[in-house]
Amino acid sequence: MDMKGIAVSSGIAQGKAILFEPFDNSLDYRLLPLSSIPSEKAKATRAINKLCRQLKSSLSSLEPGSANYQLVEADLLLLEDTELTSQISSSINTLQLSAGAAVQRVFFHQASEMEALDDPYLSRRAQDVLCLSKRLIGTINGAGGERLQQLQEDSILLAEDLTPAEFALLPQAYIKGIVLKTGGITSHTAILARAAGIPALLSCDFDIANIQNGTQLFLDGYQGRLYVEPNQQQFSTLQQQLAEDQLRRGALERYRDVPCTTVDGHSLKLMANVGNLNDIARLPQSGADGIGLFRTEFMLMDAVAMPDEKEQFNLYCEALQLLAGQCLTIRTLDVGADKEFSCINPQSAEENPALGVRGLRYTLHHKDVLHTQLRAVLRAAAFGNVRLMFPMVSQPEELDELFTEIEICRQQLLLEQKAFAEPEYGIVVETPAAVINLKAMLPRLSFISIGTNDLAQYTLAADRGNPQLTANYPAFCPAVLQLISQTLHTAKAVGVTTSLCGELASDPCIAPLLMGMGFDELSANAAAIAEIKAAICQGRFSDFKQLADNALQCQRISELETLLSGCQI
């Protein structure tokens, strides 16, 4: 049988079903009865030994000396440290803590000591230690992740939903496709799947098929279909499609290191959207011209506490070192609404979080958080090519308040005699108000980047995470295109650099149209860059401009779909 879902990351995938078991990181802080101490110590020991076996198994499948090998090896060495295991045992024994609470206490202390060191590597390693503690607590609780960690064959993951933290722990070498019951085209899982190049299907009710672990599956990320134990004819057709897809992806490799230039000599700067240092380290494989969007809120995923100035400074400096002179565009923390993190004190309940305290509104309400990030970015700018942009800016008064805070941070760094430099400043244009008020804000800005995910949401009054609305309220529609065009004309009239960092930029059929509209640069998922380059390098700018002109004349979504129906990418 087969079923339909929303295709959010293209490609064909084949593999056996694996049902996701969420990690259970809950903690019991109650005081242990003395009689329970021996069994609790034994529980901790069993979990440590079990996780050590899993890590050793992972090492055997990794190339010695590789970055992933070194990270796993470092985790294993920490778990095998007799002093650390002795501290866990002592915490259970003397403080009467549960095994999970003892692990959290000891690992948090270890991470805090690392963060206090001047060594940037060890400072960054602190986050890995905290992440390892969560995995160990999950192992103690006896749920989640074990089957995933033992994967040795190509698989398609089935889950209700995936958090960014859970996605980060997936063994991506064996996860060939992802199918979720929830989510839409611009959900966080969709964005992460596209960035990793994993075909994905969301809003797919696979329960009706009663799929068990090991069931043979095919995922068609082009047509949005999941095939469960396909018959012989379907299997042969899908196998052929898979082979053709792999050949097509291989052919795109030749575009990786060539300039993004049309046949008639027009160039476009093609940047990448990233969420962590691993994404940046893999950037040379994509052929991107730099980072057009660094989602800094992703550094909060596994953080027990808000990263301090030193930790953020080290993070940005490591990113600059990896980029080797290319541009790093940092977006300040975009938290609130659908982005909640355990290291941030929960806000009071809002009736409509998407229209509440999020993005720059949040950081202006939490000046300590804003100042920490501003100081770290200003200091990092002394060591490389840095741009800084701010999310959810709708009116010039917000910029006035923001630049007052920037000046405060400048003066603090001068008094402290700490080296810093001035980055270029920009905003993410993602509300209709920002489009209308843009002319008043441009004198303070060097660049703008249009965030089409939220711009579409706020323009169409349609929750981007609601699968019931995704099909009828797409970002690629006449209303949003008109706002994009208005934004472009306003910015170009005063010579401000224009970029687009929303998911539209990652569509190889739409990217040429965006180039034809006049963008200076696009920032896309790294996995899509080769396809975008192929589309642009094989075409003419004059044709792209005509395509854009025709698109702006369209009054219906169906007309736009017809216009792009001939796309061969």
C-alpha positions in Angstrom: 0.0 0.0 0.0 1.0 3.6 -0.3 0.0 6.8 1.5 0.4 10.5 0.9 2.2 13.2 2.9 3.8 16.6 2.5 7.2 16.3 0.6 9.5 18.7 2.4 12.9 17.3 1.3 13.3 15.9 -2.2 14.9 12.6 -3.2 14.1 8.8 -3.3 14.9 6.6 -0.3 14.7 2.9 0.3 15.1 1.2 3.7 13.6 -0.8 6.5 11.2 1.0 8.9 12.5 2.0 12.3 10.0 3.5 14.8 11.4 6.3 16.8 11.5 6.0 20.6 11.9 9.5 22.2 14.6 9.8 24.8 13.3 10.0 28.4 15.4 12.6 30.2 13.1 13.1 33.1 14.7 13.3 36.6 13.6 12.2 40.0 14.8 14.7 42.6 13.2 13.0 45.6 15.6 11.9 48.4 16.4 8.2 48.1 15.5 5.9 51.0 18.8 4.4 52.4 17.6 1.0 51.4 17.4 2.0 47.7 21.0 3.3 47.4 22.7 0.0 46.4 20.1 -0.6 43.6 20.4 2.9 42.4 24.2 2.7 42.2 23.9 -0.6 40.3 21.4 1.2 37.9 24.0 3.9 37.2 26.8 1.4 36.6 24.6 -0.7 34.2 23.7 2.4 32.2 27.3 3.6 31.9 28.4 0.1 30.8 25.6 -0.1 28.3 26.3 3.4 26.8 30.0 2.5 26.6 29.1 -0.6 24.6 27.0 1.5 22.2 29.8 4.0 21.8 32.4 1.3 21.1 30.0 -0.1 18.5 29.7 3.4 16.9 33.5 3.7 16.8 33.9 0.5 14.9 31.8 1.9 12.0 33.7 5.3 11.9 36.9 6.2 10.2 39.7 6.6 12.8 40.9 10.2 13.0 37.7 11.6 11.6 35.9 14.4 13.4 33.0 12.1 14.4 35.4 9.4 15.5 37.2 11.9 17.8 33.9 13.1 19.3 32.7 9.6 20.1 36.1 8.6 21.4 36.1 11.6 23.7 32.7 10.6 25.1 33.9 7.1 25.7 37.0 8.2 27.5 34.8 10.4 29.8 32.5 7.5 30.6 35.5 5.3 31.4 37.0 7.8 33.7 37.0 6.1 37.1 37.1 9.4 39.0 33.9 10.6 37.3 32.1 7.3 37.9 33.3 7.4 41.5 31.8 10.9 41.9 28.4 9.6 40.6 28.5 6.8 43.0 29.4 9.1 45.9 26.6 11.5 45.0 24.1 8.7 45.2 25.7 7.4 48.4 26.1 10.6 50.4 23.5 12.9 48.9 20.9 10.2 48.5 20.3 11.3 44.8 18.7 9.2 42.2 21.0 7.8 39.5 19.8 10.4 36.9 20.1 13.3 39.3 23.6 12.2 40.3 24.7 12.1 36.7 23.2 15.5 36.0 25.1 17.0 39.1 28.5 15.4 38.3 28.4 16.2 34.5 27.2 19.7 35.1 30.2 20.3 37.4 32.5 18.8 34.9 31.1 21.0 32.1 31.4 24.1 34.2 35.1 23.4 34.9 35.7 23.1 31.1 33.8 26.3 30.3 36.1 28.2 32.8 39.2 27.2 30.9 40.8 29.6 28.3 41.2 26.8 25.8 38.5 27.3 23.1 38.3 23.6 22.3 37.7 22.5 25.9 35.3 25.4 26.4 33.2 24.1 23.4 33.6 20.5 24.6 31.5 21.5 27.7 28.4 21.3 25.6 29.3 17.8 24.4 29.6 16.8 28.0 26.1 18.1 28.8 24.7 16.3 25.7 26.4 13.1 26.8 24.8 13.4 30.3 21.3 13.6 28.7 22.0 10.4 26.7 23.2 8.7 29.9 20.1 9.8 31.8 18.0 8.5 29.0 19.8 5.1 29.2 19.3 5.0 33.0 15.5 5.6 32.4 15.6 2.7 30.0 13.8 4.3 27.0 14.7 5.9 23.7 17.5 5.7 21.2 18.9 2.2 21.7 17.6 0.7 18.5 18.7 3.8 16.6 22.2 3.6 18.0 22.5 -0.1 16.9 21.5 0.6 13.3 23.7 -1.2 10.7 21.5 -1.0 7.6 19.7 1.6 5.5 16.5 2.7 7.3 13.6 5.1 7.1 12.7 6.7 10.4 9.0 6.9 11.4 8.1 9.3 14.3 5.3 11.4 15.7 7.6 14.4 15.7 11.3 15.2 16.1 12.9 18.0 18.1 16.1 19.6 16.8 18.0 17.9 19.7 16.6 14.5 18.8 17.4 15.1 15.1 21.0 15.9 16.0 21.4 12.4 17.6 20.3 10.5 14.5 22.9 8.2 13.0 22.6 9.9 9.6 24.8 7.4 7.8 21.9 4.9 8.0 18.9 7.2 8.1 17.9 7.4 4.4 14.5 9.0 4.9 12.3 10.5 7.5 8.5 10.3 7.9 6.6 12.3 10.5 2.9 12.4 11.4 3.2 16.1 12.1 4.7 19.3 10.6 4.7 21.3 7.5 7.1 22.6 4.8 8.7 25.2 7.0 8.8 23.2 10.3 12.1 22.9 12.0 12.4 19.2 11.1 11.8 20.0 7.5 14.5 22.6 7.5 17.0 20.2 9.2 16.2 17.4 6.8 16.7 19.6 3.8 20.0 20.8 5.2 21.2 17.2 5.8 20.0 16.1 2.3 17.6 13.5 3.7 14.4 12.9 1.8 11.5 13.6 4.2 7.7 13.3 4.3 5.6 15.2 6.9 2.0 15.1 7.9 1.8 11.4 6.9 -0.6 9.3 9.0 1.4 6.0 8.8 -0.5 4.4 11.7 -3.2 3.2 9.3 -0.6 0.9 7.7 0.3 -0.7 11.1 4.0 -0.5 10.1 6.4 -2.6 12.3 10.2 -2.3 12.7 11.9 -3.9 9.7 9.1 -3.3 7.2 10.4 -2.6 3.7 9.6 1.0 2.8 10.2 3.3 -0.2 9.9 7.1 0.2 9.3 9.3 -2.8 10.3 12.8 -1.7 9.3 14.3 -5.1 5.6 13.1 -5.2 5.1 12.9 -1.5 4.3 9.2 -1.1 5.4 6.5 1.3 5.2 2.9 -0.1 4.8 0.1 2.4 6.0 -3.3 1.2 5.6 -2.4 -2.5 4.5 -5.1 -4.9 7.0 -6.3 -7.6 5.9 -3.8 -10.2 6.1 -0.9 -7.8 9.4 -2.1 -6.4 11.0 -2.3 -9.9 9.7 1.2 -10.8 10.9 2.7 -7.5 14.3 1.0 -7.8 14.8 2.6 -11.2 13.7 6.0 -9.8 16.2 5.6 -7.0 19.1 4.8 -9.4 18.2 7.8 -11.6 18.1 10.0 -8.5 21.5 8.9 -7.4 22.9 9.5 -10.9 21.3 12.9 -11.0 22.9 13.8 -7.6 26.2 12.5 -8.8 26.0 14.7 -11.9 25.5 17.8 -9.8 28.9 17.3 -8.1 30.6 19.1 -11.0 28.8 22.3 -10.1 30.1 22.3 -6.5 33.3 24.4 -7.0 32.2 26.5 -10.0 31.0 30.2 -9.7 27.3 30.7 -9.6 27.2 32.5 -13.0 24.6 32.4 -15.8 25.5 31.6 -19.5 25.3 35.3 -20.3 27.7 36.3 -17.5 25.5 37.4 -14.5 26.7 36.2 -11.1 24.8 35.5 -7.9 26.3 35.0 -4.4 25.0 31.7 -3.1 25.3 31.4 0.7 24.2 28.6 3.1 21.9 28.5 6.1 23.5 26.7 9.0 22.7 25.9 12.7 26.0 24.7 14.2 29.7 24.2 13.7 29.2 20.8 12.1 27.2 22.4 9.3 29.9 25.0 8.8 32.7 22.3 8.8 30.8 20.5 5.9 30.4 23.7 3.9 33.2 23.1 1.5 31.3 20.0 0.3 28.4 22.2 -0.8 30.3 24.9 -2.7 28.6 27.8 -0.8 30.1 31.3 -0.9 29.8 31.7 2.9 27.1 31.8 5.5 24.0 33.8 4.8 22.2 32.7 8.0 23.7 31.3 11.2 20.7 30.3 13.4 22.4 31.0 16.8 19.4 29.8 18.8 20.4 26.3 17.8 23.3 26.5 20.2 20.7 26.5 23.0 19.4 23.0 22.1 21.5 21.0 24.5 22.5 23.9 26.8 21.6 23.7 30.5 22.3 27.4 30.9 22.4 30.3 28.5 25.9 30.3 26.8 28.0 33.2 28.2 30.0 35.8 26.3 33.2 33.7 26.3 31.4 30.6 25.0 29.6 32.5 22.2 32.8 34.4 21.3 34.7 31.1 21.0 31.9 29.7 18.9 31.9 32.6 16.4 35.7 32.6 16.2 35.7 28.9 15.4 33.1 29.5 12.7 35.3 32.2 11.2 38.3 30.0 11.3 36.4 27.2 9.4 35.1 29.8 6.9 38.7 30.9 6.0 37.7 34.5 5.0 34.2 33.9 3.8 31.3 35.9 5.2 29.6 34.8 8.5 26.1 36.2 8.8 24.9 35.8 12.4 21.3 36.1 13.3 20.7 37.1 16.9 18.7 34.7 19.0 15.3 34.0 17.4 13.4 32.6 20.4 9.8 32.6 21.4 6.7 31.4 19.6 7.5 27.8 18.4 11.1 27.9 19.6 11.4 27.1 23.3 14.6 26.0 25.0 15.2 24.6 28.5 18.0 27.0 29.3 15.7 30.0 28.9 13.2 30.8 31.6 9.7 30.0 30.2 7.7 33.1 29.4 4.3 33.7 30.8 1.7 32.1 28.6 0.7 34.1 25.5 -2.6 33.7 23.8 -0.9 33.9 20.4 2.9 33.3 20.7 3.5 33.8 17.0 2.4 37.4 17.5 4.0 37.8 20.9 7.4 38.3 22.4 9.7 36.6 19.9 12.9 37.4 18.0 14.2 40.9 18.7 11.2 41.6 20.9 12.4 38.9 23.2 16.0 40.1 23.4 15.0 43.8 23.8 12.9 42.6 26.8 15.9 40.6 28.1 18.8 43.1 27.8 21.3 40.7 29.6 20.8 38.1 26.9 21.1 40.7 24.1 24.2 42.3 25.6 26.0 39.0 26.0 25.4 38.2 22.3 26.2 41.7 21.1 29.5 41.8 23.0 30.5 38.3 21.7 29.7 39.3 18.1 31.5 42.6 18.3 34.6 40.9 19.6 34.5 38.2 17.0 34.2 40.8 14.2 37.8 41.7 15.0 38.8 38.3 13.7 36.9 38.0 10.4 34.2 38.9 8.0 31.1 39.2 10.2 27.6 40.5 9.4 24.9 40.7 12.2 21.2 40.7 11.5 18.2 40.9 13.7 14.9 38.9 13.4 11.3 40.2 13.8 12.1 43.9 13.3 8.9 45.7 12.2 9.4 49.4 12.9 12.2 52.0 13.2 11.6 52.5 16.9 12.9 49.0 17.5 16.1 49.8 15.6 16.5 53.0 17.6 16.4 51.0 20.9 18.6 48.3 19.5 21.4 50.7 18.3 21.3 52.3 21.8 22.1 48.9 23.3 24.8 48.3 20.7 26.5 51.6 21.7 26.3 50.6 25.4 28.2 47.4 24.5 30.8 49.3 22.4 31.5 51.6 25.4 31.8 48.7 27.8 34.4 47.0 25.5 36.3 50.2 25.2 36.5 50.6 28.9 37.6 47.0 29.3 40.2 47.4 26.6 38.9 44.4 24.7 39.5 44.3 20.9 36.3 44.5 18.8 35.2 45.6 15.3 32.1 46.9 13.7 30.1 44.2 11.8 27.7 45.1 9.0 24.2 45.4 10.3 21.0 44.1 8.7 17.5 42.9 9.5 15.4 39.9 8.5 12.3 41.3 6.7 9.6 38.9 7.8 6.4 41.0 8.4 4.3 43.2 6.1 5.0 46.0 8.5 8.8 45.6 8.0 8.2 45.9 4.2 6.1 49.1 4.6 8.5 50.7 7.2 11.7 49.6 5.4 12.5 53.0 3.9 12.6 54.5 7.4 14.9 51.8 8.6 17.4 51.5 5.7 19.7 54.4 6.8 20.9 52.3 9.7 21.4 49.1 7.6 24.1 47.7 5.2 22.0 44.7 4.1 18.6 43.1 4.4 17.5 39.4 4.2 14.0 38.4 3.5 12.7 35.6 5.6 9.9 34.2 3.4 8.8 31.5 5.9 7.5 34.0 8.4 6.7 36.7 5.8 4.2 34.2 4.3 2.8 33.2 7.7 2.1 36.8 8.7 0.9 37.9 5.2 -1.5 35.0 4.8 -2.5 34.8 8.5 -1.7 31.0 8.2 0.3 29.1 10.8 3.3 27.7 8.9 3.3 24.6 11.2 -0.4 23.7 10.6 -0.5 20.9 8.0 -4.1 21.7 7.2 -3.1 25.1 5.8 0.2 24.2 4.0 -1.2 23.2 0.6 -3.6 26.2 0.3 -1.4 28.9 1.7 2.1 28.4 0.2 4.9 30.9 0.5 5.2 31.0 -3.2 2.1 32.9 -4.0 1.2 36.3 -5.6 0.8 38.2 -2.4 4.2 37.2 -1.0 5.9 37.8 -4.3 4.5 41.3 -4.5 5.9 42.1 -1.0 9.3 40.6 -2.0 9.3 42.8 -5.1 8.4 45.9 -3.1 11.2 45.2 -0.5 13.7 44.7 -3.3 12.9 48.0 -5.0 13.0 49.9 -1.7 16.4 48.5 -0.7 18.0 48.8 -4.1 16.9 52.4 -4.5 19.5 53.3 -1.7 22.1 50.7 -2.6 21.5 48.3 0.3 22.5 44.7 -0.4 19.6 42.3 -0.7 19.4 38.7 0.2 16.7 36.0 0.8 17.2 33.3 3.4 13.8 31.6 3.5 13.0 28.2 2.2 12.0 29.6 -1.2 15.7 30.2 -1.9 16.3 26.4 -1.5 14.0 25.5 -4.4 16.0 25.1 -7.6 12.9 25.9 -9.7 12.3 29.2 -7.8 15.8 30.4 -7.2 16.4 31.5 -10.9 13.2 33.5 -10.7 14.5 35.2 -7.5 17.7 36.0 -9.3 15.7 37.5 -12.1 13.9 39.7 -9.6 17.3 41.3 -8.7 18.6 39.7 -5.5 22.3 40.2 -4.8 22.5 36.9 -3.0 20.4 33.9 -1.8 21.0 31.8 1.3 19.8 28.2 0.9 20.1 24.9 2.6 23.6 23.5 1.9 22.2 20.3 0.4 20.3 22.3 -2.2 23.2 24.5 -3.4 24.5 22.2 -6.1 21.0 22.0 -7.7 20.5 25.7 -7.5 23.9 26.3 -9.2 23.1 23.8 -11.9 19.8 25.7 -12.6 21.5 29.1 -12.7 24.7 28.1 -14.6 22.6 26.4 -17.3 20.3 29.4 -17.9 20.4 33.0 -19.0 19.8 36.0 -16.8 17.6 37.5 -19.5 15.3 34.5 -19.3 15.3 34.6 -15.5 14.3 38.3 -15.6 11.5 37.5 -18.0 10.3 34.7 -15.7 10.3 37.0 -12.8 8.3 39.7 -14.7 5.8 37.0 -15.7 5.5 35.8 -12.2 4.7 39.3 -10.9 1.8 39.5 -13.3 0.3 36.3 -11.9 -2.8 36.8 -9.8 -3.5 33.2 -8.7 -1.4 30.5 -7.1 -2.4 28.1 -10.0 -0.9 30.6 -12.5 2.4 30.6 -10.7 2.4 26.8 -10.6 1.8 26.6 -14.3 4.6 29.1 -14.9 7.1 26.8 -13.1 5.6 23.6 -14.5 8.3 23.3 -17.1 11.1 23.3 -14.5 13.5 20.4 -15.3 15.7 20.4 -12.3 
